[in-house]
Amino acid sequence: MGERGEAGVRAREESNIACYRADVEAGKCQEIKPFTFIYLRDAPGDKHLLHHYCDEEELHALLFGFAIDDLRLVREEYVGEDGIIHVSAHYHFQARRL
């Protein structure tokens, strides 16, 4: 049996992508590759770090050479400091090297 690990990646959530693309149009951030966004260095929180959003098909391609033992989409809604409802969506998975 190969090495096994657990991880999570951000899932493509249309409402999040729409917000990012609106910020791109407003000049607040850049989409440097499809579904990969970055804000200016002085952006709040971790927004100055690259954020990439993948769908399940892309995740399977990224995990080529691994057996996926568990894969689930975890989606939560929350009210942000701005008073707006936001969506957090992540794929959580367990995989092992083949």
C-alpha positions in Angstrom: 0.0 0.0 0.0 1.3 3.5 -0.9 1.8 6.5 1.3 -1.6 8.0 2.4 -2.5 11.5 3.1 -5.5 13.9 3.7 -5.9 17.3 2.2 -8.4 19.9 1.1 -8.6 22.2 -1.9 -10.9 25.1 -2.7 -13.9 24.1 -4.9 -15.3 26.2 -7.7 -18.3 27.9 -6.3 -20.0 30.1 -8.9 -20.9 32.9 -6.4 -17.2 33.1 -5.3 -15.9 33.2 -8.8 -18.4 35.9 -9.7 -17.1 38.0 -6.7 -13.5 37.5 -7.8 -14.3 38.4 -11.4 -16.1 41.6 -10.2 -13.0 42.5 -8.2 -10.9 41.9 -11.3 -13.1 44.3 -13.3 -12.8 46.8 -10.4 -9.0 46.5 -10.5 -8.8 45.0 -7.0 -7.2 41.7 -8.1 -5.9 39.8 -11.1 -7.0 36.4 -12.5 -3.5 35.2 -13.5 -4.7 31.9 -14.8 -8.3 30.6 -15.2 -9.8 30.3 -11.7 -6.6 31.5 -10.1 -6.8 34.9 -8.4 -4.5 37.2 -6.4 -5.0 40.5 -4.7 -2.6 43.3 -3.9 0.0 42.7 -1.2 -1.8 44.8 1.4 -5.2 43.0 0.9 -6.8 41.8 4.2 -6.3 38.3 5.5 -4.7 35.8 3.1 -6.1 37.4 -0.1 -2.6 38.5 -1.2 -1.8 34.7 -1.6 -2.8 32.9 -4.7 -6.3 31.3 -4.5 -7.1 28.6 -7.1 -10.5 27.0 -7.4 -10.9 23.6 -9.0 -13.8 21.4 -10.0 -13.9 17.7 -9.4 -12.6 16.8 -12.8 -9.5 19.0 -12.4 -9.0 17.6 -8.9 -8.9 14.1 -10.3 -6.4 15.2 -12.9 -4.2 16.8 -10.2 -4.3 13.5 -8.3 -3.2 11.4 -11.2 -1.0 8.6 -9.8 -3.0 8.5 -6.6 -5.9 6.3 -5.5 -8.6 8.4 -4.0 -10.1 6.7 -1.0 -12.5 9.4 0.0 -13.7 12.6 -1.7 -16.4 14.9 -0.5 -17.5 18.5 -1.1 -18.0 20.5 2.0 -20.0 23.6 1.5 -20.9 26.1 4.2 -22.6 29.5 4.2 -21.6 32.2 6.7 -22.1 35.9 7.2 -18.9 37.9 6.7 -17.8 41.0 8.5 -19.4 42.9 5.7 -22.8 41.5 6.6 -23.0 39.6 3.4 -23.6 35.8 3.1 -20.6 34.1 1.7 -20.0 30.5 0.7 -17.0 28.4 1.7 -16.6 25.3 -0.6 -13.8 22.8 -0.3 -13.1 19.3 -1.5 -11.8 17.2 1.3 -10.1 14.0 0.3 -7.9 11.1 1.3 -5.6 9.6 -1.2 -2.6 7.2 -1.4 0.2 6.9 -3.9 -0.1 4.0 -6.3 
